[in-house]
């Protein structure tokens, strides 16, 4: 799983650092993994380098927060696109829905093949994507095209956000 490091200037109230537990009174603080951090407290679990110094993103797996280099070293070099099933090399930008990764070009509605972009509402069922207009056809599409033993009958409504674009 990847996360973007966001720098925030100031705050409406003092936040507590997820790393050290102290209040953050610095001019800048980091928002990563839905928690706030001092710049010096958000470090790679493997090499201990402060992530704000080396990257604008972090990776998390098995309870560790990692820099890109250590994530690749520990967990491998690529992922797989849910749509085309081909490899996604590290460093390539990807789109995510639920726990699935897609090449940007593969992040399309399964029915009408419309490219899903920032601001579009979409639905994800069993790793298949559906634009808002094709949501009614989703269940029938799944029955006809996807024969998965681990079917998730719920349709998750989502909106494409900038955060879905992730640098692996």
C-alpha positions in Angstrom: 0.0 0.0 0.0 1.3 3.4 -0.8 0.6 6.8 0.7 1.4 10.3 -0.2 3.2 12.6 2.2 1.3 15.9 2.4 2.9 18.9 3.9 0.5 21.2 5.7 1.3 24.7 6.8 0.0 25.6 10.2 -3.1 24.1 11.7 -6.4 25.0 13.2 -5.4 23.2 16.4 -2.3 21.5 17.5 -2.1 18.0 16.3 -0.3 15.1 18.0 2.5 13.3 16.2 1.8 9.7 15.5 5.5 8.9 15.9 6.4 10.5 19.2 3.0 11.5 20.6 4.0 15.1 21.2 2.0 18.1 20.0 3.2 19.4 16.6 3.9 23.1 16.9 6.3 23.2 13.9 5.3 25.4 11.0 5.0 22.3 8.7 3.6 18.9 9.6 3.2 15.8 7.5 0.0 13.9 6.9 0.6 10.3 6.0 -1.5 7.2 6.4 -4.3 9.4 7.9 -2.1 10.5 10.8 0.0 13.6 11.5 3.8 13.5 11.9 6.7 15.7 12.7 9.0 15.8 9.7 11.7 14.1 11.7 9.4 11.4 13.1 8.1 9.8 9.9 11.0 7.6 9.1 11.5 4.4 7.1 11.2 1.4 9.3 14.1 -0.2 7.6 16.8 2.4 7.0 15.5 5.0 9.5 15.9 7.9 7.0 13.2 10.7 7.5 10.8 10.1 4.5 10.2 13.9 4.1 13.9 14.3 3.1 13.9 11.6 0.3 10.4 11.3 -1.1 6.8 12.6 -1.4 5.4 9.2 -0.9 5.7 6.3 1.5 4.8 2.6 1.4 3.3 0.5 4.1 3.1 -3.3 4.5 3.3 -5.8 7.4 3.0 -2.9 9.9 6.1 -1.1 8.5 6.4 2.3 6.9 9.0 2.2 4.2 10.8 4.3 1.6 10.4 3.2 -2.0 13.9 1.5 -2.1 13.3 -0.6 1.0 9.8 -1.5 -0.1 11.1 -2.8 -3.4 14.0 -4.6 -1.7 11.7 -6.3 0.8 8.6 -7.0 -1.2 9.5 -7.2 -4.8 9.6 -5.0 -7.9 6.2 -5.1 -9.4 2.5 -5.5 -9.1 -0.2 -6.8 -11.4 -2.9 -4.8 -13.2 -6.3 -6.1 -12.2 -7.7 -5.4 -15.7 -5.1 -6.7 -18.2 -3.2 -8.9 -15.7 0.2 -7.7 -16.9 3.0 -6.5 -14.7 3.1 -3.0 -13.4 6.8 -2.0 -13.0 7.9 0.1 -10.0 7.9 3.8 -10.7 4.9 3.6 -13.0 1.9 5.6 -12.0 -1.2 3.5 -11.2 -4.8 3.9 -10.2 -6.2 2.0 -7.2 -9.8 1.0 -6.3 -10.3 -1.1 -3.2 -7.2 -3.2 -3.0 -6.8 -3.5 -6.8 -4.2 -1.7 -8.9 -4.7 -0.7 -12.5 -2.5 0.8 -15.3 -3.9 4.3 -15.9 -5.0 3.2 -19.4 -6.8 0.2 -17.9 -8.8 2.3 -15.4 -11.9 2.2 -17.5 -15.6 1.2 -17.2 -16.0 -2.6 -17.8 -19.2 -2.0 -19.8 -18.7 1.1 -22.0 -14.9 1.3 -21.8 -15.0 5.0 -20.7 -11.8 6.2 -19.2 -12.3 7.1 -15.6 -10.7 10.3 -14.6 -10.5 12.7 -11.5 -14.0 13.7 -10.5 -15.8 10.7 -12.1 -18.1 8.6 -9.9 -17.5 4.9 -10.3 -18.3 1.6 -8.7 -16.0 -1.4 -8.1 -17.4 -4.9 -7.8 -15.0 -7.9 -7.7 -12.3 -5.8 -9.3 -14.4 -4.7 -12.2 -15.0 -1.0 -12.6 -18.3 0.7 -13.7 -19.0 4.3 -14.4 -22.0 5.8 -12.7 -24.2 5.3 -15.8 -23.4 1.6 -16.0 -23.9 0.8 -12.3 -27.3 -0.9 -13.0 -25.5 -3.3 -15.4 -22.8 -4.2 -12.9 -24.4 -7.3 -11.3 -25.4 -8.8 -14.7 -21.9 -8.1 -16.1 -20.3 -9.9 -13.1 -22.6 -12.9 -13.5 -21.7 -13.2 -17.3 -18.0 -12.3 -17.2 -16.4 -12.9 -13.8 -16.6 -16.4 -12.3 -14.7 -15.8 -9.0 -15.0 -18.1 -6.1 -14.5 -15.2 -3.7 -17.3 -12.9 -4.9 -18.0 -9.8 -3.1 -21.7 -9.0 -3.8 -21.5 -5.4 -2.6 -20.9 -2.6 -5.0 -18.7 0.1 -3.6 -19.5 3.6 -4.8 -16.4 5.8 -5.1 -15.3 9.0 -6.8 -12.0 9.1 -8.6 -9.7 11.4 -6.6 -6.2 12.6 -7.1 -5.1 10.2 -4.4 -6.0 7.3 -6.7 -3.0 8.2 -8.9 -0.1 6.6 -7.1 3.6 6.4 -7.9 4.6 2.9 -7.1 
